[in-house]
Amino acid sequence: MVKSYRIGIDAGGTKVAYGLFDEQNQLLDRFQHPTPIEADGPAFSDLVIESVERLLQKNGLIKEDLQGIGICMPSFILFEQGYVCMTSAMVNIRDFAMRDYLTQRLRVPIVLDNDSNVAALAEYRYGAGQGSRHMIYMATSTGIGSGLILNGQLFRGSYGWAGESGHMIITPDAGLLCGCRNQGCFMSWAAGRYIPQHIRQQAVGRQTTMNLGPDLDCVELCRSCREDDPLALEILEQTAHYIAICVFNIYQLLNVNLFVFGGGMVNFGPLLYDRVRQEFDRYNHIPQSVEFRFAQLKKDIGIIGAAELVREPR
């Protein structure tokens, strides 16, 4: 029997999406459910098993038709072991051998990886990175992370979490405390999760069109920037500054000439990323081409990349 189907699962902070793909990488079916944010490892895995079985039944397939299942989440994963050290999507999943748990119950090959890694793989194969030799995928969203494509291969490092650029430290004795418990990470300066705190800090004693209530987010910031709100534009410049430094440091370390930007903050468009480009160019004194592109695969990037994991050599 030819095993020609793959399932890609993208477990994010608000939803878990499932995609069924054929051997031509065509998306045959897709569904999602809310992320069970309080679930521990076994509880989440049991929900995945139930959802996979439902997806197969709906499409007239059985587990033996599957080449494998790829799963991505915002997490520190020991890639070779399929072991989830922790994930920001479901904080009760810690130190859990998820691959073994799922494999024993589904009897299907399982591959787990970080969400930025699978996004990089998807964009490199099917999106903005096609035709390139090296590529950095920059996730700029609730958090900040990177996926590294070097010489056409996804680079994970010794343990599996290469590319955690959001946790590189830029101001060790200043700035907000990051969720990783360090102070001054790039993420705490430029990620969507922390921008409302910067706005409120800098809004003290100042006029602004932004609603500073509990619903303050990057959508509100973007709206006020388009209205030329001085505080909003100041925050935007600050965010662009730190994203640019993060990108520049990666460029200096790896000398990769293509950066693909994805994640929710790309909705700012040129308003933010033209500033990132200007800041990057201000630091870059060697006149070699470095290209910035926006990701092309949008909402399905996670399930596409997760399904692609199954075809990666291991």
N, C-alpha and C positions, 0 to 999 in steps of 0.2 A: 504494500500500500504506500502510495506517495503521500508524504505528509507536507501539504502545500499551504497550510493556513497558519497564520500567526496572530496572536493577540498582543496589543500594546496597551498598557495601563499607566495612566498619569495620575498619581495621587498628590493633589495639591492642598493648599490651605483651606479651600472652600468646597472643592468638589473632587470626586474621583471619576475620571473618564476612562472608558473602555472602547477600543477600536478593533474590529476584526478585519484582517487583511489577507488577500490572496497572494499567490506567488509573483504576480506582476505589481505588487504593492498597491493594489486598488483597495480603497476603504469600502468594505461591503456593508458594514453595520457599525453603529456607534450609539452608546448611551452613557449616562452618567447618574451619579447619586451624590448627595451631600457628603462631605468628608466627616467620618465619625470621630470628631476631634478628641473625644475622651477615651477612645478605644486603645487597648494595649495590643501587643503584637499578635497573640492568638485571636483576639476578637476581630481585629482588622483582617487578618488572614482568612478567617472563616467567612467573612463577608465577601472577600475576593473570590473564594472558592464558589460560594453560592452564586455570585454574579457571573462568573465565567461559565458555570454550568447552565445558567439561564440563557446566556448569549449563544452558546453552542446549540442548545435545544431549539431556540427560536430560528436558527439558521439551518436546521436539519443536519447538524454535525455532531461528532462524538470526539472525545479527547484524543483518540488515536489519529484523528485527522490533523492534529496540531503539530507543527514543527517545534513550537515552544511559545512561551509567554515572557514578554519583557515588562518590567515594572520600573518606573522612575518616581522619585519623590525628592523634596528638598531635604537632604540628609547627608550625614557622614556614613558611608557604607564601605565596609571592607570588601572590595569587589570580588576578589578571588574566592572568598568564603560565602558571599551572599549574606553578610552579617550586618544588620542595621545597628550602628552604635547609638544614633539618635536621629530624630527628624523633627523639624520645626512645625510640620503639618499636624502631627499627633504626638504631643509631648510625653504621653505615657508609653510610647514605643521606645524602649532603650535596651541595648545589649541583647538583641533578639536575632536568632538564626532563622530569618524569614524564608530564605531559599529552601533550607532543609525541611522546614515545617510544611511549605506548600508542595514541594516535590514529593514528599512522603504521602500526601493526601490526594494530589491530582495525578501523580505518575506522569508528569509532563516536564520537560526541561524548563527551568526558570532562570532568568537573568535579571539581576537588580542593579540599578545604577542611579547616580545623582541626576537631578532634573536638568542641570546646565550641561552635563555631558551628553545626554541624549538629545537635547536641543541642538547642540553643536553638530552631532552626528547627522541629524535630520537636515539641517541647513546645508551642511557640506555635501550631502548626497543629492538632495532634491530642491534646495532653495538657493539662498544668496551666495553660498560658498562654492557652487558648482564650477569646476574648471580650475580651482585654485589648488596650490600645493600645501600651503599653510593657511590656517584661519583661526582666529579667536572669536568665539561667540561670547558676547557680553550680555548677561541677563541683568537688566536694570528695571526693577519692579519693587515689590514689597521688600525684597532683599537684593543683594548684588552678588553675582557669581560669574564664573567663566567656564567655558569648555574649550579645551585646547586641541586643535587638529595640527599635528606636526608631521610633515612628510606623508600626508594622506592618512594618518592613523590617529585615532583618539588617544591622547596621552593622559594616563590616570595617575602616574607616579607610583611610589612604593606601596601605598596602602589603598589607593582608590580615590583620594580627595584632592588631587592636583586641581588647580584652578579656583580655589576658594579665595578669590581676589578681594571679596568683600571683607575678609578678616585680616587682610594686610593692614598693619598699623601705620597711620600717618601722623597722628598727634598723641604720643603715648601718655602724656600728662594733661591732656585737655580733651574736651568733647564729652558726648554722652556715653554712658556705659552700654556696650553692645550686649546682645543676648548671649554671646559667647563668654561673657564675664570680663572681657578686656575693655579698656578705655581707648577711644581714639581710632577704632577701625574705620576704614573707608565706608562700610555699610552704615555706621552710625552717623556719618556726615551726609550721605547722598541717597540712601535707600528710602523708598516710600513710607516704610514703617516708622521712620524717625523724623521725617520732614515736618509733620505737625508739631513735634516738640520744639524744633528750631523756630518755627513760625511763632509759636506762643512765647518763647523766650525773647525773641527779637521784637515782638509786638508791644511789649510793655511800654506804656506812655506814648504810643504812636497811633496814628489814624490808619485804618486799612479797610478795604471793601470786603476782605475775607471774613467769613463767619467762623469765629474762633471756638465754636461749641464742640461737642463731642464728635460730630460728624465731619470735622475738618480733615481733608485729605488732599491728594495731589490733583484731583479733579477741580476742587475749589481753588487751589493754587494756580492751575492753568487758566481758569476763567478770569481770575484777577490779573494775571499777567497780560492777558489779551486786552484788559481794560487799562493797562499801564499803571497799575497800582505800584507805588514805589517800593513798599515792603515786599510784595510778591516778586517783583523783578530782582530785588536784592537777594531773596532766597533762591531764585532761579539761577542767578549768577554764582552763588555759593555752591549750589548743587553741581552746576556745570564744571566749576573749578575742580571739585574733588573727583568727579567722574573722569575728567581729562587727565588729572595726575595719576589716577589708577591705571588708565589706559596707557599713558606714557611710560609708567614704570614697567608694565608688562612688555611694551614694545622694546624698551631698553634691555630687558632680560632675555627675551626670546627672538627679537628682530623679525617679527611676523608682520607682513604688510597689508593684511586684511582683517578688519574688525567688523563683525556683524552684530548689530544691536537688536535685542529682542526684549520682551517683557512689557508690562503695563505702561512704563514711562515713555515708551516710544510714541504714545499718543500725544505727547507734547510736540512731536515732529521737529521741524527746523527751529522752533522757538527755543528749545533746549539744546538740540544737537548741533546747530550752527555755532552756539556758544562753546560747546564741548570741542568742536573742531578748531575754533579760534584759540582756545586755551591750549590745546594740544600743540598747535603750530607755534605758539609763543615759546614753548619749551623745546621744540624740535628744531635744532640748528643744522641738521644734515639734510640736504635737499633730495632725498629719495622718496619715491611715491609710497604713501600710506593711505589706504582707502578705507572709508567708513561707509557701510551699507546698513539698511534696515532689513531685518528678517522678513522672509516672504511667507512662511507657513502658518503664521497666526495661531488660531486657537487649537489646531490639531497637531502642533509641533511636538507636544509631549507624547501622544500616542503613536505618531509616526516614528519618532526616534526610539521609543521603547520597543516597538515591533522590530525595528531595524537591529536592535541589540541581539536578537535571536540569530541573525545571519552573520554576526561578527565571529571571526575565528577565536577560539578559546583554548 
